């Protein structure tokens, strides 16, 4: 990793491949980098073959090529995708391959000057993303999302540091968040993931039916149907206990589709499709998003148009709880990538729900081709609940989980 010695880079790659995806003899590994992420890509490839993978498939995605298409291609072609892109992803899912997505762009705001009406089209989707999301929704995707520090990204996060110092500091953050820093035990990542899985198990056992989230600008009520389960840290995919995000600090579930009501105000910006969207706020009634705001007119147009692409995107697919114990949140700064920012604060997600948050026979989760996480948590957040017996419970108080959770 840039700014980190070769030994730390190898440990990071091994944590992703072995601890995150449990790649072993005979497996296929797929890596989706940008060109600037080549050093990590090589390390992941080496880690894959060390773990016994029979093949490592690498498909680069250059954001500047995406920008060229967004600006210059005929507008009526922007939704078109070559069939082989989706076919490749469907084959990877069928094969049970481990899929790695890498965040940390060469140019984080590469689409910021693209007109919203063009940027919102499917050109912003990475190759194979649609069948991949469907597989995630039905808990059939063996995947992990990770991060790689780049100069442009480090300049966003640490604008007051010299370029090399900012890059090294961001790299150190990523190792610390992944529990493989200098002060972490050798199995620090797996221990952390198992701790989150245990918290999710305890929340499931509480058999909650209602949640109320309150913080400055937020007062949301959500319903959880009978048969709801919580997830966190570790997912079971085809017998593999994977950790799909490195890092992760959340426990999450999918709420009832038609019962969300109230207002929310985001506490962190949303970095999406080469834009940094500030001031997101909105309102739900009877499960549907009826108002959506952002500070900038173009950003509001982009976000509302993106949500309008899909009928299910105006309902919630996820509620995720993160408390003050998060290492990402404790850093006290936005990281301008969903992978990190969603693990700094409690969040909700418009669109796709997760099928593995329901027991067999329970009401279905929300269906959508879209999944957009927006962060609403803060040190002032309180989360209260009502269980199946009507008892009122405190889940989070002043930003921290209640004792026993």
KEKE-3310 file (N, C-alpha, C; in steps of 0.2 Angstrom, whole numbers, plus 5000, padded with zeros to 4 digits):
npx = (5004:5003:5013:5014:5023:5030:5027:5016:5007:5005:4999:4987:4982:4981:4972:4960:4958:4959:4953:4942:4935:4938:4945:4950:4958:4956:4946:4939:4944:4939:4944:4941:4947:4953:4964:4974:4975:4984:4995:4989:4980:4989:4995:4983:4981:4992:4990:4978:4982:4992:4983:4977:4969:4962:4961:4963:4954:4954:4947:4948:4942:4941:4939:4940:4937:4924:4919:4921:4912:4900:4900:4900:4895:4881:4865:4854:4860:4866:4860:4863:4871:4884:4880:4889:4895:4886:4884:4897:4897:4886:4891:4902:4895:4888:4898:4902:4912:4924:4922:4930:4928:4935:4937:4942:4946:4956:4951:4941:4930:4926:4915:4908:4906:4898:4882:4867:4856:4862:4872:4865:4861:4863:4876:4884:4885:4895:4904:4893:4886:4872:4867:4875:4871:4858:4862:4868:4856:4849:4857:4867:4880:4897:4907:4918:4920:4933:4946:4958:4971:4973:4981:4973:4961:4966:4969:4957:4952:4962:4966:4974:4987:5003:5005:5012:5012:4998:4994:5000:4995:4981:4983:4987:4976:4967:4973:4972:4958:4954:4959:4972:4983:4998:4996:4987:4980:4986:4974:4965:4955:4946:4941:4935:4925:4918:4913:4904:4895:4890:4883:4873:4866:4861:4852:4843:4838:4830:4818:4812:4800:4797:4806:4813:4822:4831:4838:4847:4837:4832:4819:4813:4802:4802:4796:4797:4795:4788:4799:4810:4828:4844:4860:4878:4895:4899:4894:4884:4887:4884:4890:4901:4909:4909:4917:4909:4912:4927:4934:4921:4908:4895:4879:4864:4848:4833:4820:4801:4793:4782:4780:4788:4790:4792:4805:4822:4839:4855:4871:4883:4892:4887:4896:4895:4895:4905:4902:4901:4889:4880:4871:4859:4842:4826:4809:4798:4783:4771:4779:4785:4797:4794:4799:4815:4830:4844:4859:4865:4858:4860:4865:4854:4845:4851:4851:4838:4833:4840:4835:4822:4823:4820:4807:4806:4816:4811:4808:4813:4827:4836:4841:4854:4864:4876:4888:4896:4908:4914:4929:4930:4921:4926:4937:4933:4931:4924:4926:4922:4919:4907:4910:4918:4912:4899:4901:4905:4894:4877:4865:4853:4846:4841:4831:4836:4833:4839:4839:4843:4840:4828:4818:4813:4797:4794:4788:4793:4808:4811:4812:4823:4834:4843:4853:4856:4866:4864:4870:4865:4868:4874:4884:4874:4863:4848:4841:4827:4816:4802:4797:4791:4782:4777:4785:4795:4812:4828:4840:4851:4859:4862:4872:4878:4878:4866:4870:4875:4873)
npy = (4994:5011:5022:5013:4999:4984:4973:4976:4979:4966:4959:4966:4963:4949:4948:4953:4943:4930:4931:4940:4934:4921:4913:4898:4883:4879:4889:4904:4920:4937:4953:4970:4984:5001:5009:5016:5008:4998:4993:4987:4978:4969:4964:4958:4948:4940:4936:4929:4918:4913:4908:4897:4899:4895:4903:4920:4934:4949:4965:4980:4997:5012:5028:5040:5036:5032:5045:5051:5044:5048:5062:5063:5052:5047:5052:5043:5031:5029:5021:5008:4993:4981:4964:4955:4960:4959:4945:4940:4943:4936:4923:4923:4924:4912:4903:4904:4913:4923:4940:4956:4973:4988:5004:5021:5032:5038:5050:5057:5066:5064:5065:5076:5088:5084:5085:5083:5076:5068:5061:5054:5043:5025:5024:5027:5016:5002:4989:4975:4977:4977:4963:4959:4966:4960:4947:4950:4955:4943:4936:4929:4932:4931:4942:4957:4973:4985:4997:5009:5019:5035:5049:5059:5056:5056:5070:5075:5071:5074:5089:5098:5093:5090:5082:5069:5066:5066:5055:5045:5045:5043:5030:5023:5025:5016:5004:5003:5004:4992:4983:4978:4985:4992:4990:4980:4963:4948:4941:4951:4957:4946:4944:4956:4956:4945:4949:4959:4951:4944:4954:4957:4945:4946:4957:4951:4941:4949:4951:4963:4975:4988:5003:5018:5032:5046:5062:5077:5085:5073:5062:5047:5034:5016:5000:4983:4968:4952:4939:4945:4947:4951:4957:4957:4960:4947:4937:4923:4914:4902:4893:4899:4909:4925:4941:4955:4969:4978:4991:4987:4992:4991:4985:4978:4978:4975:4985:4985:4987:4997:5005:5015:5032:5049:5061:5065:5070:5071:5068:5067:5070:5063:5054:5051:5044:5052:5064:5075:5076:5087:5091:5083:5079:5074:5066:5054:5046:5034:5024:5028:5039:5056:5068:5075:5083:5093:5103:5109:5114:5107:5095:5091:5089:5078:5068:5066:5062:5051:5042:5042:5033:5020:5011:5005:5012:5023:5018:5011:5000:4997:4998:5003:5002:5010:5014:5025:5018:5016:5015:5022:5032:5038:5045:5057:5064:5066:5054:5053:5042:5029:5017:5019:5030:5025:5017:5025:5031:5029:5023:5025:5016:5019:5009:4993:4979:4967:4950:4940:4945:4940:4927:4911:4912:4925:4942:4950:4958:4975:4978:4982:4989:4998:5004:5015:5022:5033:5044:5046:5046:5051:5058:5062:5054:5044:5028:5020:5006:4994:4978:4962:4959:4971:4978:4992:4997:5002:5005:5012:5025:5042:5040:5028:5010:5001:4994:4977:4975)
npz = (5000:4996:5005:5015:5022:5013:5019:5027:5017:5011:5022:5023:5011:5012:5023:5017:5007:5013:5026:5024:5012:5013:5003:4996:4991:4974:4972:4963:4961:4959:4954:4955:4950:4949:4937:4945:4956:4955:4963:4974:4968:4962:4974:4980:4970:4971:4984:4983:4975:4983:4993:4986:4975:4960:4949:4946:4941:4934:4931:4925:4928:4922:4928:4920:4908:4909:4911:4899:4891:4898:4895:4881:4873:4863:4869:4870:4871:4883:4893:4889:4889:4886:4883:4888:4899:4910:4909:4912:4926:4931:4929:4937:4950:4949:4949:4962:4965:4974:4975:4973:4976:4974:4983:4982:4973:4958:4953:4963:4960:4947:4939:4942:4934:4924:4916:4926:4921:4912:4919:4928:4922:4917:4914:4925:4932:4937:4928:4926:4938:4940:4940:4950:4962:4963:4966:4979:4986:4987:4995:4989:4985:4986:4992:4994:5000:4999:5002:4995:4996:4988:4980:4976:4983:4996:4997:4998:5011:5020:5018:5024:5025:5018:5002:5002:5016:5019:5011:5017:5030:5028:5023:5035:5042:5036:5038:5052:5054:5048:5058:5057:5061:5069:5083:5084:5087:5079:5074:5074:5065:5062:5075:5078:5068:5072:5084:5080:5074:5085:5092:5082:5083:5096:5095:5086:5094:5103:5096:5090:5085:5082:5078:5084:5079:5084:5083:5081:5069:5064:5065:5065:5062:5061:5056:5060:5053:5059:5060:5057:5055:5061:5054:5054:5053:5049:5035:5030:5016:5005:5013:5017:5029:5027:5027:5022:5021:5022:5030:5043:5054:5058:5062:5055:5047:5037:5035:5037:5022:5020:5031:5036:5043:5045:5048:5042:5043:5035:5042:5037:5021:5005:4995:4978:4962:4957:4963:4977:4989:4998:5013:5013:5016:5021:5020:5025:5022:5026:5022:5010:5002:5002:5001:4996:4999:4995:4997:4985:4970:4958:4963:4970:4960:4953:4963:4966:4953:4951:4961:4956:4946:4948:4954:4967:4974:4982:4994:5010:5011:5020:5038:5047:5062:5070:5082:5095:5097:5085:5076:5064:5065:5076:5071:5067:5055:5038:5025:5012:5005:5003:5009:5020:5027:5029:5040:5050:5056:5061:5048:5034:5020:5004:4993:4988:4998:5010:5008:5017:5029:5034:5040:5034:5026:5031:5029:5013:5009:5003:4986:4973:4961:4965:4978:4990:5002:5016:5028:5045:5058:5074:5088:5096:5094:5098:5100:5101:5105:5102:5107:5102:5112:5116:5125:5129:5124:5126:5114:5108:5116:5117:5107:5110:5111:5121:5137:5137:5124)
capx = (5000:5007:5014:5015:5029:5027:5024:5009:5002:5004:4995:4981:4979:4979:4966:4955:4957:4958:4949:4936:4932:4939:4947:4954:4960:4951:4942:4940:4944:4938:4946:4938:4951:4954:4971:4979:4975:4987:4999:4984:4978:4994:4995:4977:4982:4997:4986:4973:4986:4994:4977:4975:4964:4964:4961:4961:4951:4955:4944:4949:4937:4944:4934:4940:4934:4917:4917:4921:4906:4895:4899:4901:4891:4874:4861:4850:4864:4869:4858:4865:4877:4886:4878:4894:4897:4882:4885:4903:4896:4882:4895:4906:4891:4886:4904:4904:4919:4925:4922:4933:4927:4940:4935:4948:4947:4961:4948:4934:4924:4927:4908:4905:4904:4893:4875:4864:4852:4867:4876:4861:4860:4866:4883:4888:4886:4901:4902:4891:4884:4865:4867:4879:4866:4853:4864:4868:4850:4847:4862:4871:4886:4903:4910:4920:4922:4939:4948:4965:4973:4976:4983:4967:4957:4970:4969:4950:4952:4967:4968:4979:4993:5007:5003:5014:5009:4991:4993:5003:4990:4975:4984:4987:4969:4964:4975:4969:4951:4954:4961:4978:4988:5003:4994:4981:4983:4986:4968:4961:4950:4941:4938:4930:4919:4914:4910:4898:4890:4886:4878:4867:4862:4857:4847:4838:4834:4826:4812:4810:4794:4797:4812:4813:4828:4830:4844:4845:4835:4830:4814:4811:4799:4802:4793:4801:4790:4789:4804:4816:4834:4849:4866:4883:4902:4900:4888:4885:4886:4886:4894:4907:4907:4913:4915:4908:4915:4933:4931:4914:4906:4888:4874:4859:4842:4829:4813:4795:4793:4777:4779:4793:4787:4796:4810:4829:4844:4861:4876:4889:4890:4887:4900:4892:4896:4910:4900:4900:4882:4880:4864:4854:4837:4820:4803:4794:4776:4768:4785:4788:4800:4790:4803:4822:4833:4852:4861:4866:4852:4862:4865:4847:4842:4855:4849:4831:4833:4843:4830:4816:4825:4818:4801:4808:4821:4808:4807:4820:4830:4841:4843:4861:4866:4884:4888:4902:4913:4917:4935:4930:4918:4931:4942:4930:4931:4922:4931:4920:4917:4902:4913:4920:4907:4893:4904:4906:4888:4871:4863:4848:4848:4835:4831:4837:4834:4844:4835:4845:4837:4821:4817:4808:4790:4793:4787:4798:4811:4810:4816:4826:4840:4847:4855:4860:4867:4865:4872:4861:4870:4878:4885:4867:4857:4845:4837:4822:4812:4797:4798:4785:4777:4775:4790:4800:4819:4833:4845:4857:4858:4868:4876:4881:4874:4865:4874:4873:4873)
capy = (5000:5017:5024:5007:4994:4979:4968:4978:4978:4959:4957:4969:4958:4942:4949:4953:4937:4924:4932:4943:4930:4914:4910:4892:4879:4878:4895:4909:4927:4942:4960:4976:4990:5007:5008:5018:5004:4992:4990:4983:4973:4964:4961:4954:4943:4936:4933:4924:4912:4910:4904:4891:4900:4892:4908:4927:4937:4956:4969:4987:5001:5018:5033:5045:5033:5033:5052:5052:5042:5052:5068:5063:5047:5049:5052:5038:5025:5029:5015:5002:4989:4975:4958:4951:4962:4955:4938:4938:4943:4930:4917:4923:4922:4905:4899:4905:4916:4929:4947:4961:4979:4993:5011:5025:5034:5042:5057:5056:5070:5064:5066:5082:5093:5081:5087:5078:5072:5063:5057:5049:5037:5019:5025:5027:5009:4998:4983:4969:4979:4975:4956:4958:4968:4955:4942:4953:4955:4936:4933:4924:4935:4931:4948:4961:4980:4987:5004:5010:5027:5038:5056:5064:5055:5059:5077:5077:5069:5078:5094:5103:5090:5089:5076:5062:5065:5065:5049:5040:5046:5039:5022:5021:5025:5010:4998:5003:5002:4985:4980:4975:4990:4990:4988:4975:4956:4945:4939:4957:4958:4941:4945:4961:4954:4940:4953:4962:4946:4942:4960:4956:4939:4948:4961:4946:4938:4954:4951:4970:4976:4995:5007:5026:5035:5053:5065:5084:5085:5066:5058:5042:5028:5011:4994:4977:4962:4946:4935:4949:4945:4957:4955:4962:4957:4940:4934:4916:4913:4895:4889:4903:4915:4930:4948:4958:4975:4979:4989:4987:4994:4991:4979:4981:4974:4978:4987:4984:4991:5002:5008:5021:5038:5054:5066:5063:5075:5068:5071:5067:5071:5057:5054:5046:5045:5058:5070:5076:5079:5090:5094:5078:5078:5071:5064:5048:5045:5027:5020:5031:5045:5061:5074:5074:5089:5093:5110:5112:5113:5101:5089:5089:5086:5072:5063:5064:5059:5044:5038:5041:5028:5014:5012:5003:5016:5028:5015:5009:4993:4995:5002:5001:5005:5011:5018:5029:5014:5015:5018:5026:5038:5042:5049:5063:5067:5063:5051:5054:5036:5026:5011:5021:5035:5022:5014:5030:5033:5025:5026:5021:5015:5019:5004:4986:4976:4961:4944:4936:4948:4937:4920:4908:4914:4932:4947:4951:4965:4980:4976:4988:4989:5003:5004:5021:5023:5040:5043:5050:5045:5056:5056:5063:5049:5039:5023:5016:5000:4990:4971:4959:4959:4978:4981:4997:4995:5007:5001:5017:5031:5047:5038:5022:5005:5000:4988:4970:4975)
capz = (5000:4996:5011:5020:5019:5009:5024:5029:5011:5011:5028:5021:5005:5015:5027:5012:5003:5017:5031:5021:5007:5014:4997:4997:4985:4969:4971:4958:4964:4954:4957:4951:4952:4944:4935:4950:4962:4953:4968:4978:4964:4962:4981:4980:4965:4975:4990:4980:4973:4990:4996:4983:4970:4953:4944:4948:4936:4935:4926:4927:4927:4922:4929:4915:4902:4911:4911:4892:4889:4901:4892:4874:4870:4861:4876:4870:4872:4890:4897:4885:4892:4882:4887:4891:4906:4915:4909:4916:4933:4933:4929:4944:4955:4948:4951:4969:4965:4978:4971:4977:4974:4978:4983:4982:4966:4955:4953:4966:4957:4940:4935:4945:4929:4920:4918:4930:4917:4909:4924:4932:4918:4919:4913:4931:4935:4936:4924:4930:4945:4941:4943:4957:4967:4964:4970:4986:4989:4989:4999:4985:4982:4990:4990:4999:4997:5002:5000:4993:4997:4982:4981:4976:4989:5003:4998:5001:5018:5024:5014:5027:5025:5012:4998:5004:5023:5018:5008:5022:5035:5025:5023:5042:5044:5033:5042:5059:5053:5047:5064:5056:5063:5073:5089:5084:5087:5072:5072:5076:5060:5063:5082:5077:5064:5076:5089:5077:5072:5091:5093:5078:5086:5102:5092:5083:5099:5106:5092:5089:5080:5080:5080:5083:5079:5086:5083:5078:5062:5062:5070:5060:5065:5057:5058:5058:5053:5063:5056:5055:5058:5060:5052:5055:5053:5045:5032:5027:5009:5002:5018:5018:5033:5024:5030:5016:5020:5026:5037:5045:5061:5058:5062:5050:5045:5032:5039:5033:5016:5020:5037:5038:5043:5049:5044:5043:5040:5035:5046:5033:5014:5001:4989:4974:4955:4956:4966:4985:4990:5005:5015:5011:5021:5018:5024:5023:5024:5024:5019:5004:5002:4999:5000:4996:4998:4995:4997:4979:4965:4953:4967:4972:4954:4952:4968:4965:4947:4952:4965:4952:4940:4951:4959:4974:4977:4987:5000:5013:5011:5026:5043:5050:5068:5072:5088:5096:5097:5078:5074:5058:5068:5081:5068:5067:5049:5033:5021:5005:5002:5007:5013:5027:5030:5032:5046:5055:5059:5059:5041:5031:5013:4999:4988:4989:5005:5010:5009:5023:5036:5035:5041:5029:5027:5034:5024:5009:5009:4998:4980:4969:4957:4968:4985:4992:5009:5018:5035:5049:5065:5077:5095:5100:5092:5103:5096:5106:5101:5105:5105:5100:5118:5118:5129:5127:5125:5124:5110:5108:5120:5116:5102:5112:5112:5128:5141:5135:5116)
cpx = (5004:5007:5015:5020:5026:5024:5017:5004:5000:4999:4988:4978:4977:4972:4959:4953:4955:4953:4942:4932:4933:4941:4952:4956:4954:4946:4944:4939:4943:4940:4944:4941:4950:4962:4976:4979:4979:4991:4995:4982:4983:4995:4989:4978:4986:4994:4982:4977:4989:4989:4975:4971:4967:4964:4959:4960:4951:4952:4944:4943:4940:4939:4934:4937:4926:4915:4917:4914:4900:4894:4898:4896:4884:4869:4857:4854:4867:4866:4860:4871:4878:4883:4883:4896:4893:4883:4892:4901:4891:4886:4899:4902:4889:4892:4906:4910:4919:4926:4925:4931:4932:4938:4942:4950:4953:4958:4941:4929:4924:4920:4905:4903:4899:4886:4871:4860:4856:4870:4872:4859:4864:4874:4887:4889:4892:4899:4899:4887:4876:4864:4870:4874:4861:4855:4865:4861:4847:4852:4866:4877:4891:4907:4913:4922:4928:4941:4956:4966:4976:4977:4977:4962:4960:4969:4962:4949:4956:4970:4973:4986:4996:5005:5005:5012:5002:4990:4995:4998:4984:4977:4984:4980:4966:4966:4972:4961:4950:4957:4968:4984:4993:5001:4988:4984:4982:4979:4963:4955:4944:4938:4933:4924:4915:4910:4903:4893:4886:4881:4872:4863:4858:4851:4841:4834:4829:4819:4809:4804:4794:4804:4810:4819:4827:4837:4842:4844:4832:4825:4811:4808:4799:4799:4797:4796:4792:4794:4810:4822:4839:4856:4872:4890:4903:4893:4889:4883:4889:4891:4900:4905:4912:4912:4915:4911:4921:4935:4924:4913:4899:4885:4868:4854:4838:4822:4807:4795:4788:4776:4783:4789:4792:4801:4817:4833:4851:4866:4883:4887:4890:4891:4898:4893:4900:4907:4900:4894:4881:4872:4858:4849:4831:4815:4800:4787:4773:4773:4788:4791:4796:4794:4811:4825:4841:4853:4862:4860:4854:4862:4858:4844:4845:4852:4842:4829:4835:4838:4824:4817:4821:4812:4802:4812:4818:4806:4814:4821:4834:4841:4849:4862:4874:4884:4895:4908:4917:4924:4935:4926:4922:4936:4940:4931:4927:4927:4928:4920:4912:4905:4915:4915:4901:4895:4906:4900:4882:4868:4857:4850:4841:4836:4832:4837:4838:4839:4837:4843:4830:4822:4812:4801:4788:4791:4793:4801:4810:4815:4817:4832:4845:4848:4859:4860:4868:4865:4868:4863:4874:4879:4878:4862:4855:4841:4833:4818:4807:4797:4791:4780:4775:4780:4794:4807:4823:4839:4852:4854:4864:4874:4880:4876:4873:4869:4871:4872:4880)
cpy = (5006:5020:5019:5002:4988:4973:4969:4977:4970:4956:4960:4964:4952:4943:4949:4947:4931:4926:4935:4938:4923:4910:4904:4889:4878:4884:4900:4916:4932:4949:4965:4982:4996:5006:5010:5013:4997:4989:4985:4977:4967:4960:4956:4947:4938:4932:4928:4917:4908:4905:4898:4893:4897:4897:4915:4931:4945:4960:4976:4991:5008:5024:5038:5042:5033:5040:5054:5050:5046:5059:5068:5058:5050:5048:5045:5031:5024:5023:5008:4999:4983:4969:4955:4953:4959:4948:4936:4938:4937:4924:4917:4921:4914:4900:4899:4909:4922:4935:4952:4968:4984:5000:5015:5027:5038:5049:5056:5060:5070:5066:5072:5087:5090:5083:5082:5073:5066:5058:5052:5043:5031:5019:5025:5021:5005:4992:4977:4971:4977:4968:4955:4960:4963:4950:4944:4953:4948:4932:4927:4926:4934:4937:4952:4968:4982:4994:5004:5017:5029:5045:5060:5063:5058:5066:5079:5076:5073:5084:5099:5099:5090:5082:5069:5061:5063:5057:5043:5040:5042:5032:5020:5020:5018:5004:4997:5001:4995:4980:4976:4981:4988:4987:4983:4968:4953:4943:4945:4958:4953:4942:4950:4959:4949:4944:4957:4957:4944:4948:4959:4950:4941:4952:4956:4943:4942:4954:4958:4970:4984:4998:5014:5029:5043:5056:5072:5083:5078:5064:5053:5036:5022:5005:4988:4971:4956:4942:4939:4947:4951:4953:4960:4958:4952:4938:4927:4916:4907:4892:4893:4909:4921:4937:4953:4965:4975:4986:4989:4988:4993:4984:4982:4975:4978:4979:4985:4989:4997:5006:5014:5028:5043:5058:5063:5069:5071:5072:5070:5067:5064:5058:5048:5049:5052:5065:5070:5080:5081:5091:5089:5078:5076:5069:5058:5048:5038:5023:5023:5038:5050:5067:5072:5081:5088:5101:5113:5110:5107:5095:5086:5086:5079:5067:5061:5061:5052:5040:5037:5035:5021:5014:5010:5008:5022:5024:5013:5002:4992:5000:4999:5005:5005:5016:5022:5025:5013:5018:5023:5033:5042:5046:5056:5067:5063:5060:5050:5048:5032:5020:5013:5026:5031:5018:5019:5032:5029:5028:5022:5021:5015:5013:4997:4984:4970:4955:4940:4940:4946:4930:4918:4910:4921:4936:4949:4958:4969:4977:4982:4986:4994:5002:5010:5022:5031:5040:5049:5050:5051:5054:5058:5058:5045:5035:5019:5011:4998:4983:4968:4958:4966:4981:4987:4996:5001:5003:5006:5023:5036:5044:5031:5017:5004:4994:4982:4969:4976)
cpz = (5000:5003:5017:5017:5016:5013:5026:5023:5010:5016:5026:5016:5008:5019:5023:5009:5007:5022:5029:5017:5008:5007:4999:4991:4980:4968:4965:4962:4958:4957:4952:4953:4947:4943:4941:4956:4960:4958:4972:4974:4963:4968:4982:4976:4969:4981:4988:4978:4979:4993:4993:4977:4964:4948:4947:4942:4938:4929:4929:4925:4928:4923:4923:4909:4903:4909:4903:4889:4891:4897:4884:4870:4868:4867:4876:4870:4879:4894:4894:4889:4887:4887:4890:4898:4911:4915:4913:4924:4935:4933:4935:4950:4955:4951:4959:4970:4971:4974:4976:4973:4978:4977:4984:4975:4964:4955:4956:4963:4950:4936:4938:4940:4924:4921:4921:4926:4913:4914:4928:4928:4920:4918:4919:4935:4933:4932:4928:4937:4946:4943:4949:4962:4968:4968:4978:4989:4991:4993:4996:4982:4988:4988:4996:4996:5002:5000:4999:4993:4990:4984:4981:4981:4995:5003:5000:5008:5022:5020:5017:5027:5018:5009:5001:5011:5023:5016:5014:5028:5034:5025:5030:5044:5042:5036:5049:5059:5052:5052:5062:5057:5067:5080:5090:5084:5080:5069:5073:5071:5062:5070:5081:5074:5068:5082:5086:5076:5079:5093:5088:5080:5092:5100:5089:5088:5103:5102:5092:5084:5078:5082:5079:5084:5079:5086:5080:5070:5060:5068:5065:5064:5059:5060:5056:5059:5057:5058:5054:5058:5057:5058:5054:5056:5049:5042:5030:5020:5006:5007:5020:5023:5031:5028:5024:5015:5025:5025:5038:5052:5062:5060:5059:5049:5039:5035:5034:5028:5017:5026:5040:5038:5047:5045:5046:5040:5041:5039:5043:5025:5011:4995:4984:4966:4954:4959:4974:4986:4997:5007:5014:5017:5017:5023:5021:5026:5021:5020:5013:5005:4998:4998:5001:4995:4998:4995:4990:4974:4960:4957:4969:4966:4952:4956:4967:4958:4947:4956:4961:4947:4942:4955:4966:4978:4982:4993:5003:5012:5017:5031:5046:5056:5069:5078:5089:5096:5090:5078:5069:5061:5072:5078:5067:5061:5043:5028:5014:5001:5006:5011:5020:5030:5033:5038:5051:5059:5056:5052:5039:5024:5009:4995:4991:4996:5004:5012:5015:5029:5037:5036:5036:5031:5030:5028:5020:5011:5003:4992:4976:4966:4960:4975:4987:4999:5011:5026:5039:5056:5067:5085:5099:5099:5098:5098:5101:5101:5105:5103:5104:5106:5120:5123:5126:5129:5123:5120:5110:5112:5120:5112:5104:5113:5120:5131:5138:5127:5114)
residu = (UNK:UNK:UNK:UNK:UNK:UNK:UNK:UNK:UNK:UNK:UNK:UNK:UNK:UNK:UNK:UNK:UNK:UNK:UNK:UNK:UNK:UNK:UNK:UNK:UNK:UNK:UNK:UNK:UNK:UNK:UNK:UNK:UNK:UNK:UNK:UNK:UNK:UNK:UNK:UNK:UNK:UNK:UNK:UNK:UNK:UNK:UNK:UNK:UNK:UNK:UNK:UNK:UNK:UNK:UNK:UNK:UNK:UNK:UNK:UNK:UNK:UNK:UNK:UNK:UNK:UNK:UNK:UNK:UNK:UNK:UNK:UNK:UNK:UNK:UNK:UNK:UNK:UNK:UNK:UNK:UNK:UNK:UNK:UNK:UNK:UNK:UNK:UNK:UNK:UNK:UNK:UNK:UNK:UNK:UNK:UNK:UNK:UNK:UNK:UNK:UNK:UNK:UNK:UNK:UNK:UNK:UNK:UNK:UNK:UNK:UNK:UNK:UNK:UNK:UNK:UNK:UNK:UNK:UNK:UNK:UNK:UNK:UNK:UNK:UNK:UNK:UNK:UNK:UNK:UNK:UNK:UNK:UNK:UNK:UNK:UNK:UNK:UNK:UNK:UNK:UNK:UNK:UNK:UNK:UNK:UNK:UNK:UNK:UNK:UNK:UNK:UNK:UNK:UNK:UNK:UNK:UNK:UNK:UNK:UNK:UNK:UNK:UNK:UNK:UNK:UNK:UNK:UNK:UNK:UNK:UNK:UNK:UNK:UNK:UNK:UNK:UNK:UNK:UNK:UNK:UNK:UNK:UNK:UNK:UNK:UNK:UNK:UNK:UNK:UNK:UNK:UNK:UNK:UNK:UNK:UNK:UNK:UNK:UNK:UNK:UNK:UNK:UNK:UNK:UNK:UNK:UNK:UNK:UNK:UNK:UNK:UNK:UNK:UNK:UNK:UNK:UNK:UNK:UNK:UNK:UNK:UNK:UNK:UNK:UNK:UNK:UNK:UNK:UNK:UNK:UNK:UNK:UNK:UNK:UNK:UNK:UNK:UNK:UNK:UNK:UNK:UNK:UNK:UNK:UNK:UNK:UNK:UNK:UNK:UNK:UNK:UNK:UNK:UNK:UNK:UNK:UNK:UNK:UNK:UNK:UNK:UNK:UNK:UNK:UNK:UNK:UNK:UNK:UNK:UNK:UNK:UNK:UNK:UNK:UNK:UNK:UNK:UNK:UNK:UNK:UNK:UNK:UNK:UNK:UNK:UNK:UNK:UNK:UNK:UNK:UNK:UNK:UNK:UNK:UNK:UNK:UNK:UNK:UNK:UNK:UNK:UNK:UNK:UNK:UNK:UNK:UNK:UNK:UNK:UNK:UNK:UNK:UNK:UNK:UNK:UNK:UNK:UNK:UNK:UNK:UNK:UNK:UNK:UNK:UNK:UNK:UNK:UNK:UNK:UNK:UNK:UNK:UNK:UNK:UNK:UNK:UNK:UNK:UNK:UNK:UNK:UNK:UNK:UNK:UNK:UNK:UNK:UNK:UNK:UNK:UNK:UNK:UNK:UNK:UNK:UNK:UNK:UNK:UNK:UNK:UNK:UNK:UNK:UNK:UNK:UNK:UNK:UNK:UNK:UNK:UNK:UNK:UNK:UNK:UNK:UNK:UNK:UNK:UNK:UNK:UNK:UNK:UNK:UNK:UNK:UNK:UNK:UNK:UNK:UNK:UNK:UNK:UNK:UNK:UNK:UNK:UNK:UNK:UNK:UNK:UNK:UNK:UNK:UNK:UNK)
# end
